[in-house]
């Protein structure tokens, strides 16, 4: 009988078990803690995190940014999209420790001085949402899309948002919202408290 299959209280009879010891050491390594320093929505944070903590878990559970939602945990839906140093990333497939030293922007950091970001305002103007669950990721990816291509065609918008899934709207109004911002016709000065879903949930 292998010592690794014995109850812990019987392992001593074998003078210790190297197999069991390696297993326990492996488990301890999995929960090893690392201190990270990040800037989230303009605020500096320094926290201890488990090495295995996903960025989306850190943002929601430790920083309190629940506007960044968890949709699939498999990088398929894009609902968890945030900006890392200005570029969109799916925070469900990135470790928090990988963000150490970087600047993160979430959906909650877009509005400035109580005024919605033009993309948020455009989503509101065109009603580019229904349930709102995908909206945070869609908005973050749309902003990044226009950062790369300021005047995309409809096809380029659809292709650019290919990593974000919406099961409600058929994408038509989402495309309209992006086109509106690209054309510079999004409404400005919309209060951040306006009736628009940003996907914030507890």
N, C-alpha and C positions, 0 to 999 in steps of 0.2 A: 504494500500500500504506500502511495506517495504521501510525503508529509504535507503536501499542498492540499490534500483532500481531508486532512484531519481537522477537528475543531481546534480553536486556538489553545484551549486549556490542555490539549494533549500534545501540542507541538514540543513542549519542553522535554518530553520523554525522548525526543530525538536529538536533544542538545541544540535546539534551534533548527529552523527550516530555511535554507537559502532560497527555495522557490517561493515560499510564503513571504519571506522578507522582501524579495524583489517585487512581488505583487503589491505589497503594502507601500513600498517606496514609490512605485508607479502611481498609485492612487494619491499619495501625498504630493507628487509632482503636479498632478492634474489640478490641484487646488492651490497651487503656489500663488502668492500675491505679488503684484507689481504696482509701484506708484507711477501714475501717469499725470502729465500736465497738459491740458488742452484748453482752448478757448472756444466756448460754445455761445453763439449769438452775442458775441462781444464781451462775454464775461469769462474770466479765467477761473479754471477749476484744477485742483490737484487732489487726486483720490487714489486710494488703494483699490485695485480690481483683481479678480481672479484672472489668471492668464487665459482662461477659456471663455471669458465673458465677451459676448458679441457687442459690437458698438451700439446696436439698437437697444439692447438690454441696459447698457450703461446710461444711454441718453434718457430712457424712460424711467428706469428704476432708481438711479442715483442722482441724475441731474434734474429729473422731473419733466422732461420734454415729451409729454405724452401725445403731442401732435404728430410725432413720428410713429407711425403705427406698424404693427407686425401683421403681415398678411399671410405669407406662405412658408417662411423660414427656408426657402429653397432657391432664392434669387430670381424667381419667375415673375412675380407680380409687380415689383417695383414700388409697392406702397411705402416702404421704409426708406426711400431715397432721401439723402441729405447732400449737402455740398461739403466737400473736404478741400480746403484751399481753393474754393471757387468752382470745383468740378463735381459733378454728380457721382455719387457712389451709393451702392445698395448696402445699407448698414446692417442687414441681417447676415451678410456673408463677409463681414470684416470684423476682426477682433478689436476690442477697445484699445489694447496695447499697441496696435498698429497705428492708432491715431495720435499717439504720444507726440507732443510738440507741434501739432497741427491745429488749424482753425476750422471749426465746424459751424455750418449755418443750417438751422432747421427751419421748417415752415413757420415756427413761432418767432423767428428772428428777422423775417422779411419786412414786416410793417415797421415804419420809422415815424416816430413822433405822432403815433396814433393814426397814420395814413397807410392804407394798404399799398403793397407793392403793385406796380402796373399789371403784372400777371395775375395776382389775386383779384384785382379789380376787373380784369377782363373775364376771368372765370365767373365772377359775379354777374357781369353785364350780359354775358351770353348764356347764362345758366348752364355752364359746362360741368354739371354734376347732377347726380340724383341722390344716392345714399351718402356720398361724400367720403367713403372710406379710401378710395384711391386718390382723392384730390391732393393731399399733401405731396405724395410722390410725383403725381402728374405735374404739379406746379413747379416743383424743384427741377424735374427733368426738362420741362419746357423752357425754363430760364437758361439752363445750361445749353439747350439746343440753340437758342437765339444768340447765345454768347459765341457759339461756333459758326453759326450761319445766320446773319442778321435778316436775310430776306429769303427764307426757304419757300419752295413750292409746296403745294398741298401734299404731294407724294413724299417730299423730303421731311415734312412734319410727321406724317404717319410712320415713315421709316425711323425717324429720330426718336419717336415715342414707342417704338416696338418692344422695348423692355418694360413697359408699364401697361398693366392690364386694367381695363374697366369693363365690368359686366353689366353696366346699366345703360350708358348713353349712346352706344354705337360710335363713339368718338367724334361724331360730326361737330358738336358744339365745342369740344375740346380743341379741335382743329381751328374752328372759328376764333376761339380765344387767342390762340397763338398767332393767328394771322392778324388779329386786331392789334396786338402788341407790336408785331413786326411792322405794321403800317403806321404805328404811332398814334392810334386812335383810341387806345384804352382810356377809360375815364380816369381822371386824377382827382386827388383830394377826397377819395372815399374813406369815411371813418373806419378804423379797424374794428369797431363794434358793429358794423353793418351786418345785416342778416345774410351771412355767407358762411357756408361750411368750410372749415379748414381741416376737418378731420380730427380735431382735438378730441380726445376721449380719455377717460380715466382707466 
